[in-house]
Amino acid sequence: MSRPPRRRTPLRTVVSVLALAVVGLAPLQLGGAALAEAPAAQAAQHPKHPPTTAPDLGDRVVVFDPSMPVADIEARAESIWTQQVDAEMSSERWSLLFKPGTYGTDADPLQIKVGYYTEVAGLGASPSDVVINGKVEVYNRCLTDGPTQPYCVALNNFWRSMSNLTINVNGLGQDGCRGSANFWAASQASALRRVDIRNGNLSLMDYCTAGPQYASGGFLANSRAGTIINGSQQQWLTRNSEVASWSNGVWNQVFAGTIGAPSEANFPTETYTTLDTTEVSREKPYLFLDDSGAWRVHVPAARTGSRGPDWTVGADTGRDLPLSAFHVARPDQPARVLATALARGKHLLLTPGVYDVDRSLVIRRSDTVVLGMGQATLTAVGGSTPIVVDGKAGGVVIAGVTIDAGTGLSRSLMHLEARRGHGHGHHWRGHGTPTPTTTLNDVYFRVGGPHVGRTQTALVIDADDVLIDHIWVWRADHGIEGFTAGASGDTDRWRTKPAASA
């Protein structure tokens, strides 16, 4: 990024992927500050004896054990999917977690579907610790208010995720088309991380429903797969992964540090942009069970000049934090409780739900981790800025969090402040492995949609060396605010959900 005029400190913000709604953008404002020293690295431990019970993470966290019958797991997952498949603007949030072990068999595969605001994740230290013989899938929605009928698309299949597990693709019992791939027909804010897809295709579109089968962008990182069918995906970013082959592209397919990525030699006839390595990356933190069966959070270290997944070559370094180092937050807790926990030196683990935030959650301590589960959502109340990172803090990681504008006008929804004083020096290039001042993994912003939203700016970055690893900034073009379709309705919608120009 070029140097802004009349600035003494250069702005260096690395963006892995910034997915923007075609219909509108809540703007980002960029400024400048500093960088933190890298934390000491620790090797992640591999779980051998997971416990039989989980900590109390609330009733929206469902933990599966490999001893459970496949039919019981499918029934529970199906009940959640039935509730969430069309719940685009609901307040429900879910985490489906799988303890280490093997689920399903060749003769009795585990096949589940993933709806809105649902996270599916393994609890191993490696994706190979949780093996699903079967499928974890997302299909098109056939919308009754589409411009044509039928209108089966993945354009609005937002806000869901899958991570940290292996899928041996098995479509036994499904029809011939459904059995041809593991389908992940999703669009924005629907990340795939640390997944290993074996013995079958991964399709990023659903070609088994009626048309037009459109899909609109997504993100794959730190993963391994065989043949990936891009199909109708309009844009996609794949980072630090390994693929056997990639079929076609529509508007823009970007690959960074990906083994097996297609060549960009025929661009723009073939819409591939391919970078051999990723200059700077830092993977998303994740929950796992250690050798003793204790629940911990692994916080990966930053990498430079990397290629391929870290877990396939033993390059996954970082630190393991006990759950006792976190304030385990519940949606019914007031913001002052969360803010006090941060002030006392706790990390935050946001269990699934919608949190009303009437004051800023200010992060002042370096290396603080804020990790959301199941699309945990912070809603600004009274014009607040829900998250502020103090300029003196370095190495902060914010991951898996959605921030909604509220009905009161906020100056911003997140503010990464400029460096003050002499806290952390620059170590971005030429000084060993860097640690970004702040890393954002799967952080999403919304202005409108589930309710009227008002903010001047969604994300304000006044810090140098910020690593943005998959965000989506959405100024809603549809929702449940009660407006009618058409030109006048659209005009009212934009006026009711203001966001200043960049």
N, C-alpha and C positions, 0 to 999 in steps of 0.2 A: 504494500500500500504506500502511496506517495506521501511525502512529508507535508503536513498542513503548513500554511504560511505563518510566519512570525511565531514559531514554536521553538523552544530550546530543547525539549525532550522529544525524540522521535516516537511516533505511534507505530507499534507493531502488534497487530491483532491477527492471529491465524484463524481462519474459518474453514473447518472441515466441510460443513455443508450448511447453507442458510436457505431453507425452503420457504418461499413466500407465496401467499395466496395470489392467484392471478387477478382476483377481483379487487384487491385492496391491501394496503400494507400499513400496519402500525409501525412507525419509523424507528430506526436505531440512530442514536446520537453518539459519535465517537470523539473521545478526547485523548488524554495521555497521562501516564504515571510509570510505576516501576515493577520489579520482579523479585521473586523470593528464592532463597537458597533451596536446593533439593533436599527432601527429607532422607534420612537413612533408609536404605532398602532392606527388606526382609523377604525371604522366599515364602510363598504361600504354601500352607500345609495341606496335604490331601486327607480327606476324611476316611477313617476306617471303621469307626464304631459310632455311627450317628445315634443320637438319643431317640427314645420313643415318644417323647413329648416336646412340644415347642414352647417358647416363651409366649406370654400373652400379648399378641399383636392385634387383638381386636377380632370381631366377628366377620370382617371382610377379608381376612387372610385365611386361606384354606390350605392346609399342609397335607400332602399325600405321602403315603408310605408304600414301598414296593410290596408289602405283604397284603395290601388291600386288593380285593377282587377287581378285575378290569371293569366289570359291569357296574360296580359301585362308583368307581372313579368317573366313568363315562356319565353315569346318571347325575352325579353332582355337578360336573362340568357342563353338562347339557342344560341343567336347570338355570345355571348362571348365564350361559349363552342365550337361552330363550328369553331371559329377562333383558339382556344387554344388546341383542342383535340389532334392534332398531332404536336403542336408547341414546341417540346422538347427543342430546342436550340434558341428560339426566344427571343427578347428583350421586349416583351409585359408583363405587370404585372397588376393584377386586384384585387380589393377588392370589394366584394359584401356584403354590410352591411344591416342588418334588424333592423329597429326600433322596440321597444317593442310593442307587440300585437300578434294577431293570424292570420296566413296566411293559406288559404285553408280551405276546409270543407270536411266532409265525402263524400259528393256528388261531390265536385269539388276540389280535392286535388292539392296541389302545388308540382310539380315534376320537379326537375332541376338536371343537371349534372355538374361536376366540372372538368375542364381541367387543363393544365399546368399553373403554376404561378398564380393561382387563390385562393384567400382566401374567405371563406364564414363564416361570424361571426354575432352573435347577439349583439345588443347594450344595452342589459339589464344588471342590476347589478347581476342577477341570470340567469342561463339557463332557468328557468321557465318563465322568462319575455318575451321570444320570442318563440312562439310555431308554428311549421310548421306541418300542417296536410298533409302529403304527403311523399316526399323523397328528399334527397340530396345525389347523387350517383356518383360513379366512376366505369366505366366498363373496361374490357380488351380492348387492342388495337390489331387488327389483322394485323400483320406486313408482308409486302410483301417480305422482305429480310430475313425471318427466315430460320432456317436450314431445316424445313419441311413446307409443306403447307396442310391445314391451320396452322397458328402459332398465336394463340390468347392468349396473356399473359398480365400480369400486371407488368412484370419485370422492365420495364422502366417508369412506371407511378410515376414519382418523383414530388416534388415541388408543393404542394398544401396543403390546410388545411381546417378544419372545427372546429368551436369553439363556445361556449357560447350560445347554443340554445337547444330546445327540439324538437324531431321529433316523432310525432305519425305516425308510419309507415302505409302508405296507398298506395297500388298498384293498385287502381281502374283504369281500362282502359289499364293496361299493360297485357301482356300474363301471363299464369299461372306460368311460371318459374320466370319471372321478378317480379311478384307480391308476391313472397315467402319471400323476405327480402329487407332490405335497403343495397345496395351493396357499399362497399368501397374497390374496388380492386386496391389498391395502394401499392407502395413499399417505398423506402427510402425517407426521407425529406417530409413526408406527414402526419403531426400530427393531431390527434383528441384530443381536450381538452375541458373540461367543456361541454360535450354533454350528453343529456339524451334521450336514445332511448327507446320508449315505444311501446307496442301493436304489436310487431313484431320482427323478427330476424335481427341482424346485421351480415352481411357476409363480411369477409375480403378477399374473393376471388369472382370471377365472374364465377359461374358454368353454366351460361346460354349461353355462347358463345361456339364455337368449341374449341377443346383442343389446347395446353396442359394445359392452364389455370394456369400457374405458377405465383407465387407472391413472393416477396423477402423482407419482413420485414417491420415493422412499429411500431407506438407508440400511446398508448392510456393512457391518464392521467386525473385524477380528473373528472371522468365520471361515468355514470350509464347506464346499459343496461340489457336486458333480456338474451336470448340465443345468444351467439356469435359463429359464424361458422368460425373457423380458416382456415379450408380447406387446401389449398396448400401453405399457408404462411410459408416460410422457417424459419423465426425467427420473434419474436414479443416481445415487452416489454409493460406490463400493470402496471401502478403505481397509487396508491391511488384511486382506482375505486371500483365499486360494480357491480358484474355480477351474473346473475341467474345460468348460466352454460356456459362452454367453451368446444367446441368440438375439439378433437384431437390436434395433433401437428406434426411438421415435424422435424426440426433440434433442435430448442431451443426456448422455450416459457418461459419467465421470468415474475414473478408476485411479486410486492413489495407493501405491505400495501393494498392489494386488497381483499375486502369481497367477498366470493364465489369463490376464486381462487381454481383451482384443486390441489390436493395433489401431492407432489413430491415423495411419498412413493415408487412408481414403477419405479423411474428413474434408469437406462437410457431407459428401455422399453418404458416408456412414458416420453417424453422430457420436463418435467416441472421442473422449479426451482422456489420455492415459499418461499418468506420472509414474515413473519406475519406482520411486520411493516416496514415503511420506516424511516431510522435513521434520515436523514436530507433532507428536501425538501423545495423548494420555487417555487410557481406557476408562470406562465408567466403573465406579466401585460396585461391589456386589456382595450380597449375603452368602455365607457358606457355613458348613459344619466342619470343625477341625477334627483332629485325631481323637480328641477326648469326647467329641460329641457336643462341644460348646458352640453356640452361635457367635459368629464373628463377621466383621465387614472387611473385605480386602480392598485396599486402596492402591491401585496400580501406580507405579512411577511413570514419569514422562519418558518417551523414547525419541531418538533423533535418527534420521536417515533409515527408517525401518521399512521392512517389506515382509508381507505375509502375517499370519496370526502369531501372537506371542506364545500361546499355549502349546503349539505344535513343536516348538524348538526350545522350550524351557526358558524363554526370554521374559516371562511375566514376573517382574520384580515389583516390589512395593512394600507396604506394611499392612499388618493385620491388626485390627482394632477390636477389642472385646465389646460385646453389646453393652456392658456396663459403662463404657465411655460415651454412650449416646443417651440423650433424653429421648425416650420412645414416646412420640407425640400422638395424641388422639384428636380427632376433628372437633370434639366438644371442648377442648381446652382453649381458654382465651389466649390471645397473642402475647399478653404480658408473661404468661407462664413459659412460652417458647423463648421469648426475648431474655427472660431471666436465666434460663438454662444456658443460652449462648454466653451470656455475661459471666457465668460461673465456670466457663471452660468446657462445657459439654458440646459434643457433636449432636446433630439432629437426625433422627430417623422418623420420617413422617409416614405413619401408617395410612392405609387407603381412606380417602374421604375428602370432603370439602371443608377448608378452614377459613373462617372469617378473620381477616387480619386488619385490625384497626390502628396498628402502629407498626413502625418499621422493625423487622427482625435484623438487627445490626450485627454483622460479623466483624469482630475486632481482632480475633486471635488467628495467627497464622496456622495453616494446615487444617483449618476447620472443614468438616465434611457435613453437607446437608444432603441426605439421600431420601428421595421419595419412593414409596411403594405404590403399585397399582394406580399410577397416574394421579397421585396426591395433588390436590389443587388448592392454591392460596388465592382467596378472593379479596381484593382491596376493598376496605370499608372506610367511608368518610374521607375519601381522597388520599388514602395512605399510599406510600411506596412500600410494598410488602417486604422486599429484601434489599438491604444496603450492605455493601462490602467496604469496610473502612480502607482507606488508601495505604495504611501501614501494614495491613494483613497480606501475607503472601502464601502461595500454595493452596489457596482455598479451592474446594471442589463442591459444585452444586449440580446435582444430577437427579433425573427422574421427577422433575417438578413442573407443574403447569401453573401459570400465574394469570388470573383473570382480572380484567379491569372491572371496577364496581360502578355503581350508579353515580357516585361522587367523582368529580374530575380530579384525577391524580396527575402530578407532574411527571411521574414515571412509575413503572411497575417493578423495575430493578435498576439499581444505580451502583455501578462499580466505580468507586471514587478514585480520584487522582492521588498519587503518592505524596505523603507529607513527611518531612523530617528525613531521617537517614536510616530507615528500617532495613531495606533489602537492596542489594546491588543488582546489576544486570548480569545474567549468565545465559543469555538466549543463544548466542553463537560463540563457539571457540573456547568455551570454559567448561567442558564436560557436559553431562546430561542436565538440561535446563528444567526448571519447574515454573510453569506459567504463574503469573500473579493470581489468576482465577481461571478455572476450567469449568465450562458449562457442557455437560453431557445430557442430551435429551431434555432440554429445557424449552418449554413452549409458552407462548404468550397469546392471549385472546382478548380482543376488544369486541364484545357482543357475542351473540350466540345463545347461551343459556339465559341471559338477561341483558338489559341495556348496559353497555360498558363505555366508560369515558376516561381517556388519558391523553396527555399531551404527547408523550413518547413512551413506547413500550420498554425499551432497553437502552439505558444511557451508559456508555463505556468511556470513562475518563482515565482508564488505567492502560499502561503499556503491557505488552506481553500477555494478553488474554487469549486463551485457546477456546474457540467455539467449535464444539464437536457435536453437531446436529442440534439445531434449534428450528422452530417454526414460529413465525410471528404472523398471526392471522387477524385481520380485520374482517369480521364475519360478513359474508354476503348472504347468509341465511341463518335462521334461528327461530326462537319461540317468543319474540318480543311482541308479536301481535300485528305486524305490518303485513299488508297485502302485497302480492307480486305486482310487477309492472313498474313503469318509469317513475311515477309519483311515489310509490312505495319505496323504491330504491333510494330516491332522493331523501325521503324522510329517514330512512335507515342510516344513511351516512351522516346526516345532521344530528341524529340522536346518539351516534357512536363516534364522536370526534376524535381525531388523532392529528396532531400538527404535522406539517410537512418536515422532511428530514433537514 
